[in-house]
Structures are given as C-alpha cells and as structure tokens.
Amino acid sequence: MPKMPWHGSIPPASATESPASQLGEAPDSEPRHVLTQTPVPGGSSPTSGWRGILPHEWVFGAFLAILAVRLTLAGGAALAWSCVFWTCLLGSVAVIAWARRKPSPFRWRIRLLYYPAAMGISFYAMEPALPLLRPKVDDLLLAWDRALLGETPAVTWERWLHPWLVDLAMAGYLFFFYYLIASPAWYAIRDLPRFRQCIVGLFTLYGLGFLGYTLLPAGGPHRYLEFSRPLEGVWLLPLTLDLVNEGSNCVDVFPSIHFAATLYLLLFDWRHHRRHFLWACGPCLVLWFSTLYLRFHYFVDLLAGLGIAILGWWVARAYADSRLEQALQAETAALQRQRSNNLGRD
C-alpha cells in the first residue's frame, strides 16, 4: 500500500521523558518514544505546508468540497445551501492556519474540536440540501436487504416486539450520544496526542459516512415501510422517540454511523483505555441491536458502517505511527519548554 504524506516509521524507544509527560498529560499504558523532527526530502519539516494537514482534515474537507460543488452546480435553491458547506470548508482552513501559527495544546484542542462543530452544522444542513440533488433510495436499500436476508430485520423482528425490550433497545440507542462525547473527551483532557489520533480516525469515518448520505440518501424502514404493529414501550420509548426522530436529518441511514462510530471508539478504547472498553461493550451491543429492532436502519447500513469503521481504525493506527505525529508531539513539547524557560527568566 502506498505511503501517505503523514506515514513514516517510529524511532527507537528511549528512557528519556516523553513529550506527553512534559505537557502534563497522563501516562499511557504503552511505551512512549523519543520524538524528533525527522527531516523529509528537500529539508522541510514533516509539519510544513500540506504535509501538516491531518488525514481527517483531508477526508472531511473532501466531503464538504464535493457536496458544495454539487450544490453550486445544481443552482437555484441548492446554490444557497452550498454556502453552508463552503463556509464550513473555509472555516476548517482558517482554524488549521490559526492553530499552526502557534501550536500550543489549547490551539490544538480548538483545531480538533472544530470538526464536531462542522459535523453538526453539515448534518442538519443536509436535510434541506440533499433532496435538491436526488430522491431518497430506500427502495434500493430494502432490495439489497431482501436479496441478502429474504426480508429486512425491521419486518422480520416485528413478531418479537415487547414493551420492556423496546425500552431496553431505546436505552441502548441513546447510549450512542454519551459514548460519542465521553470517549474522545477522556483523551482530550488527559492525553493530547491520543485525542488527536482518536479524532483523526473518528472524523475520517464521519467524512466517509456523510459522503455516503449524499450518494444514497434514505429515511430508514421506520419512515419508508408500513408495519402491522407500532413500537410500544413501557415509559422510555414514549418519552424519547419523538425527540430522536426530530433529531434526525431524514437522510442519515446509509451507512449507519451509530454502528460505525461506536465500533471505532470501542476499538480505540480497547487499545488505549481498556476499562472504558469493558464498561461500554455491553451497551454498544444493545445499541447495534436497536438500530434494526427499532426500525431505524436496514441491515446493509450496518455492513457499510463496518467498512468505514475498519477504515477509520486503520487510518488512526497508521497516523499514530507516522512521522507527522512524531513531529507534532516534538513541536508541542518544544513550545512548552520554551514557555517554561521564558517564565524561569522572568
């Protein structure tokens, strides 16, 4: 496989203090490595120019650019909605440039947290924008399910609807919102390099997932199909189902990011925060079951989610071992040492 601009080999381990400890970050269970500015051909730094752009910034930026161009070319009302995605793209460029001027831990966290903000804006902007480009394709996704399974699980499992199980499934589905925030937040507070690596894989996954929404927009079985039995819960489903449906953008089906993001975070936590992995594993299994049982997704949505989760995990692993990540850690550590020396002189 060809090397990406941010890929490289890791230098040998050393007994010297790691940059994470110099930054006040919590020690990781894995051994740290000495990080030095490794020169690249031509004598430039691995963090200079386009080499310093992180993988997820390329991927999520590509999603924004592709959709903005499609809406611009469509004209009319679509042209107006393209401004949202152009603005998000220009915002990412501005935040990257601002953070690179003085790569402090604070600026790094702002740079990384820009993407959750851009994700939220673009997610809801897709609801009015995508119908201007193409109709929904629920019929295609349903046909794929029937070709693979005979019938989509939302219909097959209708005979096993029980109010207590429906409430349990909804509790699992809502766990997504906790885990999506809590897992990255743990790294954001304790370990900046791990937070950067987590965001790289997670928003590579999101960029690919959102691109899937634009290519195959669909509303899901609960909107497309008619069922002989409605969903009935004891108390949790009646309280939350309308909120969940209103929080959707009505095109967020293929691939299932509920499945993909939680699988990716489980893999990341399994490697870097095993206690959180062990605690979250059970609720995530209920969550995955709920995506089908509560009629939000087709089975093929989860298959596509599996693909982008594995790709996001591979990108995060490759980036963690890359020359770019080594150079960024060394750069931040050097800035912290310089600040400490300046304070000592004062």
C-alpha positions in Angstrom: 0.0 0.0 0.0 1.5 3.4 -0.9 2.6 5.6 1.9 0.5 8.6 2.7 2.2 12.0 3.3 1.8 11.6 7.1 3.1 8.0 7.2 6.5 7.0 8.4 8.4 4.8 10.7 8.7 5.2 14.5 12.1 5.8 16.0 13.6 3.5 18.7 12.4 3.8 22.3 14.4 5.7 24.8 14.4 6.1 28.6 14.1 9.8 28.4 11.0 11.6 29.4 8.2 11.6 26.9 6.7 14.8 25.4 3.3 13.7 26.9 4.7 13.9 30.4 6.3 17.3 29.6 2.9 18.5 28.6 1.3 17.3 31.8 -0.6 14.5 30.0 -1.4 11.3 31.8 1.0 8.4 31.1 -0.3 5.8 28.6 -0.1 2.1 29.2 2.0 1.7 26.1 5.7 2.7 25.9 6.4 6.2 24.6 9.0 7.0 22.0 11.6 9.8 21.7 10.2 12.3 19.2 12.4 14.3 17.0 11.9 16.5 14.0 12.6 14.0 11.2 13.6 15.6 8.0 11.9 14.8 4.8 13.4 15.0 1.3 14.1 18.6 0.4 15.0 19.5 4.0 11.5 20.7 5.0 9.7 19.7 8.3 7.0 17.0 8.2 4.6 19.6 9.7 5.2 22.2 7.0 2.8 23.1 4.1 0.3 20.5 3.0 2.2 17.7 4.9 0.9 19.2 8.2 -2.7 18.6 7.3 -4.1 15.7 9.2 -5.8 12.7 7.4 -9.3 13.5 8.7 -8.9 17.1 7.6 -8.4 15.9 4.0 -11.3 13.4 4.2 -13.9 15.6 5.9 -12.8 18.5 3.8 -13.3 16.4 0.7 -16.8 15.6 1.7 -17.5 19.4 2.3 -16.0 20.3 -1.0 -17.7 17.6 -3.1 -21.1 18.4 -1.7 -20.6 22.2 -2.0 -19.6 21.8 -5.7 -22.6 19.6 -6.4 -25.0 22.1 -4.8 -23.3 25.0 -6.6 -23.6 23.3 -10.0 -27.3 22.4 -9.3 -28.1 26.1 -9.0 -31.3 27.6 -7.7 -32.1 26.8 -4.0 -29.3 24.4 -4.0 -26.8 27.2 -4.7 -27.9 29.0 -1.5 -27.4 25.8 0.6 -23.9 25.3 -0.9 -22.8 28.4 1.1 -23.2 26.4 4.3 -20.7 23.8 3.2 -18.3 26.3 1.6 -18.3 28.2 4.9 -17.6 25.0 6.9 -14.7 24.3 4.5 -13.2 27.8 4.7 -13.6 27.6 8.5 -11.5 24.5 8.6 -8.8 26.1 6.6 -8.8 29.2 8.9 -8.7 27.1 12.1 -5.9 25.0 10.7 -3.9 28.1 9.8 -4.6 29.8 13.1 -3.6 26.7 15.1 -0.4 26.2 13.1 0.9 29.7 13.8 1.4 28.8 17.5 0.7 25.0 18.1 0.0 25.2 21.8 -2.1 22.4 23.4 -5.0 24.9 23.7 -4.9 25.7 20.0 -4.5 22.0 19.1 -7.7 21.2 21.0 -9.6 24.0 19.3 -8.4 22.7 15.9 -9.5 19.2 16.7 -12.8 20.3 18.2 -13.7 22.2 15.1 -14.8 19.0 13.4 -17.5 18.1 15.8 -18.9 21.6 15.3 -18.7 21.3 11.5 -20.2 17.9 11.6 -23.3 19.2 13.5 -23.8 22.1 11.1 -23.4 20.0 7.9 -25.5 17.2 9.3 -28.6 19.4 9.7 -27.9 21.3 6.5 -28.1 18.1 4.5 -31.8 17.7 5.4 -33.0 20.5 3.1 -30.0 20.3 0.7 -29.9 16.7 -0.4 -33.5 16.4 -1.7 -32.5 19.2 -4.2 -29.9 16.8 -5.7 -31.6 13.4 -5.8 -34.6 11.5 -4.4 -34.2 9.0 -1.5 -33.2 5.4 -2.3 -35.0 3.4 0.4 -36.3 1.1 -2.2 -32.7 0.2 -3.3 -31.5 -0.5 0.3 -34.6 -2.6 1.0 -34.0 -4.6 -2.1 -30.4 -5.2 -1.0 -31.6 -6.4 2.4 -34.2 -8.8 0.8 -31.5 -10.1 -1.6 -29.2 -10.9 1.4 -31.7 -12.0 4.1 -35.1 -12.5 2.4 -36.5 -9.6 4.4 -35.2 -6.6 6.3 -34.8 -7.2 10.0 -37.3 -4.4 10.9 -40.0 -6.5 9.4 -38.7 -10.0 10.4 -38.3 -9.0 14.1 -41.8 -7.4 14.3 -43.2 -10.6 15.9 -40.7 -10.2 18.8 -41.8 -6.7 19.9 -42.2 -6.5 23.7 -42.6 -3.2 25.5 -39.8 -4.0 28.0 -37.4 -5.0 25.2 -38.3 -1.9 23.2 -37.4 0.3 26.2 -34.1 -1.6 26.6 -33.3 -1.1 23.0 -34.0 2.6 23.2 -31.7 2.9 26.2 -29.0 1.3 24.1 -29.7 3.6 21.2 -29.4 6.7 23.4 -26.1 5.4 24.8 -24.6 6.5 21.4 -24.8 10.1 22.4 -23.0 9.5 25.7 -20.2 7.4 24.2 -19.6 9.7 21.2 -18.8 12.5 23.7 -17.3 10.7 26.7 -14.8 8.6 24.9 -13.0 11.4 23.0 -13.4 13.8 25.9 -11.3 11.4 28.2 -8.4 11.7 25.8 -9.0 15.4 25.2 -8.5 16.1 28.9 -5.7 13.6 29.7 -3.6 13.0 26.6 -3.5 15.4 23.7 -1.6 13.0 21.3 -4.2 10.3 21.9 -7.0 12.7 21.4 -5.5 13.8 18.1 -5.2 10.2 17.0 -8.8 9.5 18.1 -10.2 12.4 16.2 -8.2 11.5 13.1 -9.9 8.1 12.8 -13.3 9.2 14.0 -13.7 12.1 11.5 -12.2 10.1 8.7 -15.1 7.8 9.4 -17.6 10.7 9.6 -16.4 12.2 6.4 -16.9 8.9 4.6 -20.2 8.3 6.3 -21.6 11.7 5.3 -20.4 11.2 1.8 -22.5 8.0 1.8 -25.5 10.0 2.9 -25.1 12.3 -0.1 -24.7 9.4 -2.6 -27.5 7.2 -1.2 -29.9 9.3 0.9 -32.6 7.4 2.7 -35.0 7.8 5.6 -34.9 4.2 7.0 -37.6 1.5 7.5 -39.5 3.4 10.1 -40.2 6.1 7.5 -40.4 4.1 4.3 -42.4 1.0 5.4 -45.8 0.3 6.9 -45.9 -2.1 9.9 -48.7 -4.1 11.3 -47.6 -3.3 14.9 -46.4 0.1 16.2 -43.5 0.3 18.6 -44.7 0.4 22.2 -42.5 0.9 25.2 -43.2 1.0 28.9 -42.0 4.6 29.6 -38.7 5.3 27.9 -39.7 5.0 24.3 -42.8 7.3 24.6 -40.5 9.9 26.3 -37.7 9.8 23.7 -38.9 8.5 20.3 -40.2 11.8 19.0 -37.0 13.6 20.1 -34.9 11.0 18.3 -36.9 11.3 15.1 -36.8 15.1 15.2 -33.0 15.0 15.8 -32.6 13.1 12.5 -31.9 14.9 9.2 -34.1 12.2 7.4 -31.3 11.1 5.1 -28.9 9.6 7.7 -29.2 5.9 7.1 -26.5 4.6 4.7 -24.0 3.9 6.3 -25.0 3.5 9.9 -22.8 5.9 11.8 -24.4 4.8 15.1 -22.8 1.4 14.4 -19.6 2.6 12.8 -18.6 5.3 15.4 -19.3 3.1 18.4 -17.4 0.2 16.9 -14.5 2.5 16.1 -14.5 4.0 19.7 -14.6 0.5 21.2 -11.6 -0.5 19.2 -9.7 2.7 20.2 -10.7 2.3 23.9 -9.7 -1.4 23.7 -6.2 -0.3 22.8 -5.8 2.8 24.9 -8.4 2.8 27.7 -9.3 -0.8 28.4 -11.5 0.0 31.4 -13.8 2.2 29.3 -13.9 -0.5 26.7 -15.0 -3.2 29.1 -17.7 -0.9 30.6 -19.1 0.2 27.1 -19.0 -3.1 25.3 -22.4 -4.3 26.6 -24.4 -1.1 26.0 -22.9 -1.0 22.5 -24.1 -4.5 21.7 -27.6 -3.3 22.7 -27.2 -0.2 20.6 -26.3 -2.2 17.5 -29.3 -4.4 18.0 -31.6 -1.4 18.5 -30.7 0.1 15.1 -32.5 -2.8 13.4 -35.1 -3.6 16.1 -36.3 0.0 16.4 -36.6 0.2 12.6 -34.0 2.9 12.1 -31.8 1.0 9.7 -31.5 -1.6 7.1 -29.0 -4.4 7.5 -26.9 -3.2 4.7 -26.4 0.1 6.5 -24.6 -1.8 9.3 -22.4 -3.6 6.7 -21.4 -0.2 5.2 -20.8 1.1 8.7 -18.5 -1.9 9.4 -16.4 -0.9 6.4 -15.9 2.7 7.3 -15.2 1.8 11.0 -12.4 -0.5 9.9 -11.0 2.1 7.6 -11.2 4.8 10.2 -9.4 2.5 12.7 -6.7 1.7 10.1 -6.1 5.4 9.4 -5.9 6.2 13.1 -3.3 3.3 13.7 -1.2 4.4 10.7 -1.3 8.0 11.7 -0.3 7.2 15.3 2.9 5.6 13.9 3.5 8.3 11.4 6.4 10.8 11.1 3.9 13.6 11.2 2.5 12.6 14.6 6.0 12.3 16.0 7.0 15.7 14.7 3.8 17.3 16.1 4.4 15.9 19.5 8.0 17.1 19.5 6.9 20.6 18.2 4.4 21.0 21.0 6.8 19.8 23.6 9.5 22.2 22.4 6.9 25.1 22.6 6.1 24.1 26.2 9.8 24.0 27.1 10.4 27.4 25.6 7.5 28.9 27.6 8.8 27.3 30.8 12.3 28.8 30.1 10.8 32.2 29.5 8.8 32.1 32.7 12.0 31.0 34.5 13.9 34.1 33.2 11.1 36.3 34.4 
